[in-house]
């Protein structure tokens, strides 16, 4: 048998032309050992030496690619010594090379039975366990290998890799703390492991710990300069901390990476193109934004988020029809995040469309609400454990992404500040994509604060149930970063919609909506247009807190001086703008206009304003809005007036002013604020009135158009509210011709506004709390059967056991704290995200680098 194996092996060795010197040496040693074994066939030392030599021969065959000859040599070696661990190890390597990892694992185990501290066998067995998904076993084998060889660098690399994979696994299970520990442990073994740094960046980014995320992404790029995923995510984090220059730099670096192994289309390149479009959209550079969104579509025509984002840009420019067409393209392409996001953006855009009737707009909302409720019906709560005690301390939950310097914050501020915490427990669920000093102030006003930006629908619902929320309030509607997914599951027995959206949500699961007699006049409003029951606050559904020194002079903070605000103003050296005289007294011309989103300036609005301009030759228009930073948009906006014979030089366009005080000061350049329709201003209207600028508003048949009327009626200036376009023109012309009247408004508007019910937070909140208590009493009086939705509202199927769908989240699309614009939702891209592509998380963990196998074991000669 020995002669047969030897001759076969020798023949193969010669055929593959082994190194002559090594070949001669190996032949000589094998021949010598053969002679000795013929004389002493039972000599253990000789048999072991022959096993070693044949194992060497097998290894040479394997290295030269002749696996059959290698197998024969290894099997022959076992005939001489079946306790020799290296033979089993090399059989494992050989079968691994063939792709038979089960037989490979068998032989590695055989080697370990004979030598438990065989480091190479542990290493390769760890690789196989990882390939089969047994990460904990792989980790154990790598640890054993390091016990045997503490400086085994290959094992350190593989151990770091499996620790990264374990971290990814436990993170998907929701254990982010353990994931972080595993990623950091990986760095103990391999300090240069780019994927460990990358995944730590993901963790910290999802936790809104932006500075730490920047550090870890930078380290990932340092150790792997071609890590396009890390560069893309780093760009997103820089955007979130307002370092847009660095953000653009990162996305550009992504585009310059040439990865020949990347798929076509390369998803990271597509994400980077889309995200570049996002940055330019944020800064009002619409031409550049459109260019990169179109590049995204060319890179991948199925990339739904880019169509959504094109719709957002065009909606901001006032091109509502074109925007809706892009939203429909997005909806047609997919049924996940971007599609759901586009649905919300389409509903928001419908409010701007002058050609749609109120019935059409409301039908869009109600149809969406019924459809979405059917989709989420299996996950809906139909009974609650909340104690039905009428006089108990009610738990009120507020869900919002806008607990920072955002337009909505000026209307929720007094609500949180003046709540009666003895009778009401306030729980804030913050779906923040960014935070600032005002966030900290809001946190201090709440009894409980939860950050929910990284939580899915089921997790937020469970939080609401655990907190025993009695009344859950949506402050966002269909604007960006909403959580209507949570409200569709109805985790609280009573749900409200309020403040953040000028229309119905359409969801049958939301019970009530706060409004007022001016925004929704009872004799005009059709209750069938709302999925919610309307509750009218008196006199206004809003309470404005400009958060300025003059406001706090009138309404001293009940909790004492707000040191956070005071220190911020000192740090930024902020000076609050005073109300100036009418600018016409120094310019010689009457300046009218608006700082609303230009999407509210419809062709109908421009035509009416042009009629005003024709009657007052010394009048000019001043517009301020983010998209007006783009020259093409400025020309398009000017064209709305020149088509009616107005000279282009009478239309002045200004882009975004980011600093709030500078933004307020700009109202000193307006003599008269002209409100828009069918979508009137809200925050911008309050700002104009606060700065002493009279506002002309046209009331209509829907809440969207009537907010200005509500504000003016509440602060005591009903004469500025008109019912027809002709009245609107006459009032604007009369004001322009009466400079004494303009000067009087400058003196009276701010003090009367501050002393009105619009700014009286304490009285306002008392009324809100009475409504909360009233609806709670009604709920307590209802039979259990009445507490569920009827089948006519939406599907009432049995709750399922699976998780509800993840929400379509997105970053805000403007610095709304300055312009007070209602935000639609652009879709920001991140690689390999478990959420739908309309996500703001910074990407999920990549597959860690592949394991590295040691070479076949070659015994020392």
C-alpha positions in Angstrom: 0.0 0.0 0.0 2.8 2.4 0.9 4.5 1.8 -2.4 1.3 2.5 -4.3 0.7 5.8 -2.5 4.3 6.8 -2.7 4.6 6.1 -6.4 1.3 7.9 -7.2 2.4 10.9 -5.2 5.8 10.9 -6.7 4.4 10.7 -10.2 2.0 13.6 -9.6 4.8 15.6 -8.1 7.0 15.2 -11.1 4.1 16.0 -13.4 3.6 19.4 -11.8 7.4 20.1 -11.8 8.1 20.7 -8.2 11.2 22.8 -7.4 14.0 20.4 -8.3 15.9 21.0 -5.1 12.8 20.6 -2.8 11.7 17.6 -4.9 15.0 15.9 -4.6 15.1 16.5 -0.8 11.6 15.2 -0.3 12.2 12.2 -2.4 15.3 11.4 -0.6 13.7 11.6 2.8 10.7 9.6 1.8 12.9 6.9 0.2 15.1 6.7 3.3 12.1 6.5 5.6 10.6 3.8 3.3 13.8 1.7 3.6 13.8 2.1 7.3 10.1 1.1 7.6 10.7 -2.0 5.6 13.2 -3.1 8.2 11.1 -1.9 11.2 7.4 -1.6 10.1 6.2 -1.2 13.7 8.6 1.6 14.7 6.5 4.4 16.0 9.0 7.1 15.4 9.4 6.1 11.8 5.7 5.8 11.2 5.3 9.3 12.6 8.1 10.6 10.4 6.4 9.1 7.4 3.1 10.6 8.3 4.8 14.0 8.5 6.5 13.5 5.1 3.3 12.4 3.4 1.5 15.3 5.0 4.2 17.6 3.6 3.7 15.9 0.2 0.0 16.5 0.4 0.5 20.1 1.3 2.7 20.6 -1.7 0.1 19.1 -4.0 -2.6 21.3 -2.5 -0.5 24.4 -3.0 0.0 23.4 -6.6 -3.8 22.9 -7.1 -3.8 19.1 -7.3 -6.4 18.3 -4.6 -6.9 14.7 -5.5 -3.2 13.9 -5.0 -3.2 15.9 -1.9 -6.1 13.9 -0.5 -4.4 10.6 -1.3 -1.2 11.8 0.5 -3.1 12.9 3.6 -5.0 9.6 3.7 -1.8 7.7 3.3 -0.3 9.7 6.2 -3.2 8.7 8.5 -2.4 5.0 7.7 1.0 5.6 9.4 -0.2 7.8 12.3 -3.8 8.5 12.9 -3.0 10.8 15.8 -1.1 13.3 13.8 -3.1 16.6 14.1 -1.5 18.4 11.2 -2.8 15.8 8.7 -6.4 16.3 9.9 -5.9 20.1 9.9 -4.7 20.0 6.3 -7.5 17.7 5.2 -9.8 20.4 6.7 -8.0 23.1 4.6 -8.3 20.9 1.5 -12.0 20.3 1.9 -12.5 24.0 2.6 -10.8 24.8 -0.7 -13.3 22.4 -2.3 -16.2 24.2 -0.7 -17.2 21.3 1.5 -17.2 23.2 4.8 -19.0 20.5 6.7 -16.3 17.9 6.0 -13.7 20.6 6.6 -15.2 21.3 10.0 -15.2 17.6 10.8 -11.4 17.3 10.2 -10.7 20.5 12.1 -12.5 19.0 15.1 -10.5 15.8 14.6 -7.3 17.9 14.8 -8.6 19.6 18.0 -9.4 16.3 19.6 -5.7 15.4 19.2 -4.4 18.9 20.1 -7.0 21.1 21.9 -4.9 24.2 21.7 -4.3 24.0 17.9 -4.6 27.7 17.1 -4.9 27.3 13.3 -7.7 24.7 13.6 -9.6 27.0 16.0 -9.1 29.9 13.6 -10.5 28.0 10.6 -13.3 26.4 12.5 -14.2 29.9 13.7 -14.4 30.9 10.0 -16.7 28.1 9.2 -19.0 28.7 12.2 -19.2 32.4 11.2 -20.1 31.3 7.6 -22.9 29.1 9.0 -24.2 31.9 11.2 -23.0 30.5 14.5 -21.4 33.7 15.7 -21.0 32.9 19.3 -19.3 29.6 18.5 -17.0 31.4 16.1 -16.1 33.9 18.8 -15.3 31.0 21.2 -13.0 29.3 18.7 -11.1 32.6 18.0 -10.7 33.1 21.8 -9.3 29.6 22.1 -6.9 30.3 19.3 -5.6 33.4 21.0 -5.1 31.5 24.3 -2.8 29.2 22.3 -1.2 32.0 20.3 -1.7 35.4 21.9 -0.1 37.3 19.0 -1.9 35.5 16.2 -2.8 38.7 14.2 -5.0 36.8 11.7 -7.2 35.6 14.6 -7.4 39.0 16.0 -8.7 40.3 12.7 -11.2 37.5 12.4 -12.3 37.9 16.0 -12.9 41.6 15.5 -14.9 40.8 12.4 -17.2 38.3 14.2 -17.6 40.8 17.1 -18.8 43.4 14.6 -21.2 40.9 13.2 -22.4 40.0 16.7 -22.9 43.7 17.4 -25.0 44.1 14.2 -27.1 41.1 15.2 -27.9 42.3 18.7 -28.5 45.8 17.4 -31.2 44.5 15.0 -32.7 42.9 18.1 -32.8 46.3 19.8 -29.9 45.9 22.2 -27.9 49.0 21.2 -25.9 49.0 24.5 -24.5 45.5 23.9 -23.9 46.3 20.3 -21.8 49.3 21.3 -19.8 47.1 23.7 -19.2 44.5 21.0 -18.0 47.0 18.5 -15.6 48.5 21.0 -14.4 45.1 22.0 -13.6 44.5 18.3 -11.4 47.5 18.4 -9.4 46.1 21.3 -8.3 43.2 19.1 -8.0 45.2 15.8 -7.7 49.0 16.4 -7.8 49.6 12.7 -11.1 47.8 12.0 -12.9 50.3 9.8 -16.3 48.5 10.0 -16.2 48.6 13.8 -15.7 52.4 13.6 -18.4 52.6 11.0 -21.0 50.8 13.0 -20.2 52.8 16.1 -20.9 55.9 13.9 -24.3 54.4 13.0 -25.1 53.8 16.6 -24.2 57.3 17.8 -25.9 58.9 14.8 -29.1 57.1 15.4 -28.9 58.3 19.0 -28.4 61.9 17.7 -25.0 62.0 19.3 -23.6 63.8 16.3 -20.1 64.7 17.4 -19.3 61.2 18.4 -20.8 59.9 15.2 -18.5 62.3 13.3 -15.5 60.9 15.1 -16.3 57.3 14.4 -17.1 57.9 10.7 -13.9 59.9 10.3 -12.0 57.0 11.8 -13.7 54.5 9.5 -12.7 56.7 6.5 -9.1 57.1 7.8 -8.6 53.3 7.9 -10.5 52.7 4.7 -10.4 55.9 2.5 -12.7 54.1 -0.1 -15.4 53.5 2.5 -18.1 55.2 0.5 -20.8 54.2 3.0 -19.0 56.0 5.9 -18.5 59.1 3.7 -22.2 59.2 2.8 -23.2 58.8 6.4 -20.7 61.4 7.6 -22.2 63.8 5.1 -25.6 63.2 6.6 -24.3 63.9 10.1 -22.6 67.1 9.0 -25.9 68.2 7.5 -27.6 67.5 10.8 -25.2 69.8 12.6 -25.5 72.5 9.9 -22.0 72.0 8.5 -23.2 72.0 5.0 -19.8 72.7 3.4 -18.3 69.5 5.0 -21.5 67.6 4.1 -21.1 68.5 0.4 -17.4 67.6 0.6 -18.2 64.1 1.9 -20.8 63.4 -0.7 -18.5 64.6 -3.5 -15.8 62.2 -2.2 -18.3 59.4 -2.5 -18.9 60.2 -6.1 -15.1 60.2 -6.8 -14.6 56.7 -5.4 -14.1 54.1 -8.2 -15.1 50.7 -6.9 -14.9 48.2 -9.8 -16.6 45.6 -7.7 -19.7 47.8 -6.9 -23.0 46.7 -8.4 -24.5 48.7 -11.3 -26.3 50.9 -10.4 -24.1 51.6 -7.3 -26.5 52.3 -4.5 -24.0 54.4 -2.5 -23.4 56.6 -5.5 -27.2 56.9 -5.9 -27.6 57.8 -2.2 -24.8 60.4 -2.5 -26.4 62.1 -5.5 -29.7 62.2 -3.8 -28.2 63.6 -0.6 -26.3 66.3 -2.5 -29.6 67.3 -3.9 -30.9 67.5 -0.4 -28.1 69.9 0.7 -28.7 72.3 -2.2 -32.4 72.2 -1.6 -31.9 73.1 2.0 -29.9 76.2 1.0 -32.3 77.3 -1.7 -30.1 76.4 -4.6 -32.9 74.8 -6.5 -31.1 74.4 -9.9 -28.3 72.4 -8.3 -30.9 70.4 -6.2 -32.9 69.5 -9.3 -29.7 68.6 -11.2 -28.6 66.1 -8.6 -32.1 64.6 -8.1 -32.2 64.1 -11.9 -28.7 62.6 -11.8 -30.0 60.3 -9.2 -32.9 59.2 -11.4 -30.5 58.7 -14.3 -28.2 56.6 -12.1 -31.2 54.5 -11.0 -34.6 55.1 -12.7 -36.3 53.1 -9.9 -35.0 55.2 -7.1 -38.3 56.4 -5.8 -37.0 58.9 -3.2 -35.5 61.2 -5.9 -39.0 61.6 -7.5 -40.4 62.5 -4.1 -37.6 65.1 -3.6 -38.1 66.6 -7.0 -41.7 67.1 -6.0 -40.6 68.8 -2.8 -38.4 71.3 -4.7 -41.1 72.1 -7.2 -43.8 72.4 -4.5 -41.5 74.9 -2.7 -41.3 76.9 -5.9 -45.1 77.0 -6.2 -45.2 74.5 -9.1 -47.9 72.4 -7.4 -49.1 70.4 -10.4 -45.6 69.4 -11.4 -44.8 68.5 -7.8 -47.9 66.2 -7.5 -46.9 64.5 -10.8 -43.5 63.6 -9.3 -45.2 62.4 -6.1 -47.4 60.1 -8.2 -44.3 58.8 -10.0 -42.8 58.0 -6.6 -46.0 56.3 -5.4 -46.1 54.2 -8.6 -42.6 52.9 -8.1 -42.8 51.4 -4.7 -45.0 50.6 -1.7 -42.6 51.4 1.0 -41.1 54.5 2.7 -40.8 56.9 -0.2 -44.2 56.0 -1.5 -45.8 56.6 1.9 -43.8 59.8 2.2 -45.0 60.9 -1.2 -48.6 60.3 -0.2 -48.2 62.8 2.7 -46.4 65.3 0.6 -49.2 65.0 -2.0 -51.8 65.8 0.6 -49.8 68.7 1.8 -49.4 70.0 -1.7 -53.1 69.8 -2.4 -53.7 72.5 0.2 -51.8 74.9 -2.1 -53.7 74.0 -5.3 -56.0 76.8 -6.2 -57.7 74.6 -8.8 -58.8 71.9 -6.4 -62.1 72.3 -4.7 -62.5 72.0 -1.0 -64.4 68.8 -1.6 -61.6 67.4 -3.7 -58.9 68.2 -1.1 -60.8 66.7 1.7 -61.6 63.6 -0.2 -57.9 63.0 -0.9 -57.3 63.2 2.9 -60.2 61.0 3.9 -59.5 58.4 1.3 -55.8 58.2 2.4 -56.9 57.9 6.0 -59.3 55.0 5.4 -56.7 53.2 3.2 -53.9 53.6 5.8 -56.2 52.5 8.6 -57.0 49.3 6.7 -53.2 48.8 6.3 -52.5 49.2 10.0 -55.7 47.5 11.3 -54.0 44.3 12.4 -51.8 46.2 14.8 -54.4 48.5 16.3 -55.3 48.7 20.0 -59.0 48.1 20.7 -59.0 48.2 24.4 -56.8 50.0 27.0 -55.9 49.3 30.6 -56.2 53.0 31.5 -58.2 53.4 34.7 -61.6 55.1 33.9 -61.6 57.6 36.8 -63.0 60.9 35.8 -61.0 63.0 38.3 -57.7 61.2 38.1 -54.5 62.9 37.0 -54.7 62.6 33.2 -51.7 61.6 31.2 -51.3 63.8 28.1 -48.8 62.7 25.5 -47.5 65.1 22.8 -45.8 63.7 19.7 -43.8 66.1 17.6 -40.5 66.4 15.7 -40.5 70.1 16.3 -39.4 70.5 19.9 -36.6 72.9 18.8 -36.4 76.4 17.2 -39.1 75.6 14.6 -42.3 77.5 13.8 -44.4 75.0 15.6 -42.4 75.5 18.8 -43.7 79.1 19.1 -47.3 77.6 19.5 -46.5 74.7 21.8 -44.2 76.7 24.1 -46.9 78.2 26.3 -48.9 74.9 26.3 -46.0 73.1 27.9 -45.1 76.0 30.2 -48.6 76.6 31.7 -49.9 73.0 32.1 -51.2 72.2 35.5 -48.9 69.4 36.5 -51.0 68.5 39.6 -53.9 67.4 37.4 -52.1 66.5 34.2 -49.0 64.5 33.7 -47.2 65.7 30.5 -45.3 63.2 28.4 -43.4 64.4 25.4 -42.5 61.9 22.6 -39.8 63.8 20.6 -39.3 62.5 17.1 -36.3 64.9 16.7 -34.0 65.0 13.7 -32.1 67.9 15.4 -32.1 69.5 18.8 -31.0 72.7 20.3 -31.2 74.9 23.4 -34.9 75.1 23.1 -35.2 71.4 23.2 -33.5 71.4 26.6 -36.1 74.0 27.8 -39.0 71.9 26.6 -37.5 68.8 28.3 -37.6 70.7 31.6 -41.2 71.5 31.1 -42.3 67.9 30.6 -42.8 65.3 33.4 -41.5 62.6 31.1 -39.5 62.9 27.9 -38.9 60.2 25.3 -36.7 60.4 22.2 -38.4 58.3 19.6 -36.6 59.2 16.4 -34.9 55.8 16.3 -38.0 53.8 17.4 -40.3 52.0 15.1 -44.1 52.1 15.3 -44.5 49.2 17.7 -41.9 50.6 20.1 -43.5 54.0 20.2 -46.9 52.5 20.8 -45.6 50.3 23.6 -44.1 53.4 25.2 -47.4 55.2 25.1 -49.1 52.2 26.6 -46.5 51.8 29.3 -46.9 55.5 30.2 -50.7 54.9 30.3 -51.3 57.9 28.1 -55.0 58.8 28.2 -54.9 61.5 25.5 -52.3 61.4 22.7 -51.9 64.6 20.7 -50.4 64.9 17.2 -48.7 68.2 16.6 -47.5 67.5 13.0 -50.2 66.2 10.7 -48.8 65.4 7.2 -45.7 67.6 7.5 -42.2 66.2 7.8 -41.1 63.7 10.4 -44.7 63.0 11.5 -45.7 59.9 13.3 -49.2 59.3 12.0 -48.1 55.6 11.8 -48.4 55.6 15.6 -51.8 57.3 15.7 -53.2 54.8 13.2 -52.5 52.1 15.7 -54.4 54.1 18.4 -52.2 53.3 21.5 -54.2 55.7 23.6 -58.0 55.7 24.1 -58.4 59.4 23.0 -56.3 61.0 20.3 -56.1 64.6 19.1 -54.7 66.6 16.1 -53.6 70.1 16.8 -51.4 73.0 15.6 -49.0 71.6 13.1 -51.3 71.0 10.0 -54.1 73.2 8.6 -56.4 70.3 7.6 -57.7 67.0 8.7 -55.3 64.1 9.0 -57.9 61.9 7.5 -57.3 59.2 10.1 -60.5 57.7 11.7 -58.3 56.7 14.7 -57.9 60.4 15.7 -60.9 61.5 17.6 -60.7 65.2 17.9 -59.2 68.3 16.3 -58.7 71.7 17.9 -59.9 74.6 15.9 -61.8 77.9 16.5 -64.9 79.7 15.3 -63.0 81.9 12.8 -60.7 79.2 11.3 -63.7 76.8 11.0 -66.9 78.8 11.2 -69.7 76.4 12.3 -72.1 77.8 9.7 -69.5 77.2 6.9 -67.5 74.2 7.8 -68.9 70.8 6.7 -68.1 68.2 9.5 -68.0 65.5 6.9 -64.8 67.1 5.6 -63.0 66.0 8.7 -62.3 62.5 10.1 -62.0 64.2 13.5 -64.7 65.8 15.6 -64.0 69.5 15.7 -63.5 71.2 19.1 -63.5 75.0 19.0 -61.2 76.9 21.3 -62.2 80.5 22.0 -61.2 82.8 20.4 -58.3 81.1 18.6 -56.9 77.6 18.3 -53.4 79.0 18.6 -51.4 80.6 21.4 -48.3 82.5 20.2 -45.2 82.7 22.3 -42.5 84.7 20.4 -40.0 83.9 23.1 -38.7 87.4 23.2 -37.9 89.9 26.0 -41.0 92.0 25.3 -43.1 88.9 25.6 -41.5 87.9 28.9 -42.0 91.4 30.2 -45.7 91.0 29.8 -45.9 87.4 30.9 -43.1 86.7 33.4 -42.0 83.0 33.3 -44.0 81.2 36.0 -40.9 79.0 36.6 -38.6 82.0 37.1 -36.0 83.5 34.7 -35.1 81.0 31.9 -31.4 80.9 32.2 -31.0 78.7 29.1 -32.6 81.3 26.9 -30.7 84.2 28.6 -27.3 82.5 28.3 -28.0 81.6 24.7 -28.8 85.2 23.8 -25.6 86.4 25.6 -23.5 83.7 23.9 -24.9 84.6 20.4 -24.9 88.4 21.2 -28.5 88.6 20.1 -30.2 91.9 20.0 -34.0 91.9 19.8 -35.3 94.0 17.0 -37.6 96.9 18.0 -40.6 97.9 15.9 -39.5 100.6 13.5 -41.5 103.3 11.8 -43.2 102.5 8.5 -40.3 102.1 6.0 -42.2 104.3 3.5 -41.2 107.3 5.6 -37.5 106.8 4.7 -37.8 105.1 1.4 -40.5 107.2 -0.2 -42.2 104.1 -1.6 -44.8 101.6 -0.1 -43.4 98.1 0.4 -45.8 95.2 0.5 -45.2 91.5 0.4 -44.9 88.4 2.4 -42.2 86.2 4.0 -44.4 83.1 3.5 -43.3 80.2 1.3 -43.5 81.3 -2.3 -45.5 78.2 -2.9 -48.4 80.1 -1.4 -48.1 82.9 -4.0 -50.4 81.4 -6.6 -51.2 82.9 -10.0 -54.5 84.1 -8.5 -52.6 85.8 -5.7 -50.1 87.4 -8.1 -53.0 88.7 -10.3 -54.7 90.4 -7.4 -51.5 91.9 -6.1 -50.7 93.2 -9.6 -54.1 95.0 -9.5 -53.0 96.7 -6.3 -49.6 97.6 -7.7 -51.3 99.3 -10.7 -53.3 101.5 -8.4 -50.3 102.5 -6.3 -47.4 103.4 -8.7 -45.0 104.0 -5.9 -45.5 100.5 -4.5 -43.0 97.7 -4.7 -43.2 94.0 -3.6 -40.8 92.3 -1.2 -40.7 88.5 -1.0 -38.5 86.4 1.2 -38.4 82.7 0.9 -35.7 80.0 0.8 -36.1 79.1 -3.0 -35.6 82.7 -3.9 -31.8 82.2 -3.4 -32.0 80.7 -6.9 -31.9 83.1 -9.8 -34.2 81.0 -12.0 -36.8 80.9 -9.2 -36.5 84.7 -8.8 -37.2 85.1 -12.5 -40.1 82.7 -12.4 -41.6 84.6 -9.5 -41.1 88.0 -11.1 -42.8 86.6 -14.3 -46.0 86.1 -12.3 -46.2 89.9 -12.1 -44.7 91.0 -15.4 -47.3 89.0 -17.3 -49.9 91.5 -15.8 -47.8 94.5 -16.9 -45.9 95.1 -13.7 -42.2 96.2 -14.1 -39.7 93.6 -13.0 -37.8 96.1 -11.0 -40.8 96.5 -8.7 -40.5 92.9 -7.5 -37.7 92.3 -5.0 -36.8 88.8 -4.0 -34.7 87.7 -1.0 -33.6 84.2 0.1 -33.6 82.6 3.5 -32.4 84.6 6.5 -31.4 81.9 9.0 -30.9 84.0 12.2 -34.3 84.5 13.9 -33.7 88.0 15.1 -32.4 89.1 11.7 -35.5 87.5 10.2 -37.8 89.4 12.5 -35.9 92.6 11.8 -36.6 92.2 8.1 -40.3 93.0 8.8 -39.2 96.6 9.4 -38.7 96.7 5.6 -42.4 95.9 5.0 -45.2 98.6 5.2 -48.0 96.1 4.7 -48.1 92.3 4.8 -50.3 90.7 2.2 -51.6 87.3 3.2 -52.0 84.5 0.7 -54.7 82.1 -0.3 -55.9 79.3 -0.4 -53.1 78.6 2.1 -52.7 81.5 4.5 -49.7 82.1 6.7 -49.4 81.2 10.4 -46.1 81.7 12.0 -45.1 84.4 9.4 -48.4 86.2 10.1 -47.8 86.2 13.8 -44.2 87.5 13.2 -45.4 90.3 11.0 -48.1 91.4 13.5 -45.6 91.2 16.3 -43.3 93.5 14.4 -46.1 96.1 13.9 -46.8 95.3 10.3 -50.5 95.4 9.4 -51.7 92.3 7.4 -54.5 92.2 4.9 -56.1 88.7 4.8 -58.9 87.2 2.7 -61.0 84.7 4.5 -62.5 81.7 2.7 -64.3 78.5 3.0 -61.6 76.4 4.7 -59.3 76.3 7.7 -56.2 76.7 5.5 -57.3 80.1 4.3 -58.8 81.3 7.6 -55.9 81.3 9.9 -55.1 84.9 9.3 -58.7 85.9 10.0 -58.5 84.0 13.3 -55.3 85.8 14.3 -56.5 89.2 13.5 -59.9 88.7 15.1 -58.2 87.5 18.3 -55.8 90.4 18.6 -58.6 92.9 17.9 -58.1 94.1 14.3 -61.1 92.6 12.5 -61.0 95.6 10.0 -58.0 93.9 8.3 -60.1 90.8 7.4 -62.0 90.9 4.1 -64.4 88.5 2.3 -63.8 89.2 -1.4 -60.8 90.0 -3.7 -62.2 93.4 -4.5 -62.3 94.2 -0.8 -58.8 92.9 -0.4 -57.6 95.2 -3.2 -59.4 98.2 -1.8 -58.1 97.7 1.8 -54.5 97.3 0.6 -54.7 100.4 -1.6 -56.4 102.4 1.2 -53.6 101.4 3.7 -50.9 102.3 1.2 -52.4 105.8 0.8 -52.7 106.4 4.5 -49.3 106.7 6.1 -50.7 108.0 9.4 -52.7 104.8 9.7 -49.7 102.7 8.9 -47.7 104.6 11.6 -50.6 104.0 14.1 -50.5 100.2 13.4 -46.8 100.3 14.0 -47.3 101.6 17.5 -50.4 99.6 18.5 -50.0 96.1 16.9 -47.3 94.7 19.2 -48.6 95.9 22.6 -52.2 94.9 21.7 -51.1 91.6 20.4 -49.1 90.8 23.5 -52.0 91.6 25.8 -54.5 89.7 23.7 -55.8 86.2 24.2 -53.4 85.1 21.4 -50.5 85.4 23.8 -52.2 84.7 27.1 -50.9 81.2 27.7 -52.3 80.7 31.1 -55.9 81.3 30.1 -55.4 79.4 26.9 -54.1 76.3 28.6 -56.8 76.3 31.2 -59.4 76.1 28.3 -57.4 73.3 26.6 -57.3 71.4 29.9 -61.1 71.8 30.3 -61.6 70.3 26.9 -59.3 67.4 27.8 -61.2 66.7 30.9 -64.6 66.9 29.1 -63.6 64.4 26.5 -62.2 62.2 29.1 -65.5 62.2 31.0 -67.3 61.3 27.8 -64.9 58.4 27.3 -65.5 57.2 30.9 -69.2 57.3 30.3 -69.1 55.3 27.1 -69.7 51.5 27.0 -66.7 49.4 26.1 -68.3 48.5 22.8 -68.4 52.2 21.8 -64.6 52.6 22.4 -63.6 50.8 19.3 -63.8 51.9 15.7 -66.8 50.7 13.7 -66.2 48.6 10.7 -67.4 51.4 8.5 -64.5 53.6 9.6 -61.8 51.0 8.8 -61.0 47.4 9.0 -61.6 45.8 12.4 -59.7 42.6 11.9 -58.0 40.7 14.7 -54.7 42.2 15.8 -51.8 40.3 14.4 -48.6 39.1 16.0 -46.2 40.9 13.6 -44.7 44.3 14.0 -46.4 47.3 12.5 -44.7 48.9 9.5 -41.8 51.2 10.1 -42.7 54.9 9.8 -41.5 56.8 6.7 -39.3 59.4 8.4 -37.4 62.2 6.7 -35.4 65.3 7.5 -37.1 68.7 7.5 -36.6 70.6 4.3 -36.2 74.2 5.6 -35.0 76.3 8.4 -38.5 76.8 9.5 -37.6 78.7 12.6 -36.8 81.6 10.3 -39.4 81.5 7.7 -42.2 79.6 9.5 -42.9 77.5 6.4 -44.8 74.2 6.6 -42.4 71.5 5.8 -43.0 68.7 3.4 -40.8 65.7 3.6 -37.8 65.1 1.3 -36.3 61.6 1.4 -32.7 61.4 2.5 -30.7 58.3 1.5 -28.6 56.0 3.6 -27.0 52.8 2.5 -28.4 49.4 3.5 -31.1 50.8 5.7 -33.6 48.5 7.2 -36.1 51.3 7.1 -37.5 52.3 3.8 -35.3 54.5 1.6 -37.0 57.7 2.9 -35.0 57.5 6.1 -32.9 59.8 8.2 -30.9 57.2 10.0 -27.3 56.9 8.9 -27.4 53.5 7.4 -27.3 50.1 8.8 -24.2 48.1 9.5 -22.4 46.6 6.5 -21.4 43.0 6.3 -18.1 43.0 8.1 -14.9 42.2 6.2 -14.5 38.6 5.1 -12.6 36.2 7.3 -9.0 35.4 6.5 -7.9 31.8 6.5 -4.4 30.7 7.5 -2.3 28.8 5.0 -2.3 25.0 5.1 -0.2 23.7 7.9 3.3 22.7 6.9 5.3 21.0 9.6 8.8 22.2 10.1 11.2 20.1 8.2 
